Amino acid sequence: MVTRNASIGDRHRQLSDNSARFACLIVSAFFVAGCSDEQEVRAIPVFEEARLQQGRATWMQVCRNCHLMGVAGAPALDDNEAWLPRLNQGRDALVANAIKGIRREGSWTMPPRGGRDSLGDEDIAKAVDFMLASVRSLDSK
């Protein structure tokens, strides 16, 4: 009887270990999705204006993890249809949402400051400006 209980315990630990490995794999895949190859990076607009260059740098480090492919309901940079209702809100509302985050049904659909608490309001505003300029640029192509 002790052997059987030990065996059940071992199976439980094995299942727990497998679950933990699976969870780590999923989380790793999410973070790797933020990494991109050169071809993908070239498709992201580059602007001459310093403010937009700074916004692009922030976007590449933080925002692209969700906004490149449209993860978790975030509008992808090249999805003009998804951006239309947001564009209608205006820049100030978008900056405020990026700073405060977006919460629906008790959970965050976008964490405050994109999950990076160290980002200043001006950094976020520049990233939003970059996204708005990119959406307009990609829509015109």
HELIX and SHEET records of a PDB file:
HELIX    1   1 VAL A    2  ALA A   33  1                                  32    
HELIX    2   2 GLU A   38  ARG A   42  1                                   5    
HELIX    3   3 ALA A   50  THR A   58  1                                   9    
HELIX    4   4 TRP A   59  CYS A   63  3                                   5    
HELIX    5   5 ARG A   64  HIS A   67  1                                   4    
HELIX    6   6 VAL A   71  GLY A   73  5                                   3    
HELIX    7   7 ASN A   80  GLN A   89  1                                  10    
HELIX    8   8 ARG A   91  LYS A  100  1                                  10    
HELIX    9   9 PRO A  112  GLY A  115  5                                   4    
HELIX   10  10 ASP A  121  ASP A  139  1                                  19    
SHEET    1   A 2 ILE A 102  ARG A 104  0                                        
SHEET    2   A 2 SER A 107  MET A 110 -1                                        
END                                                                             
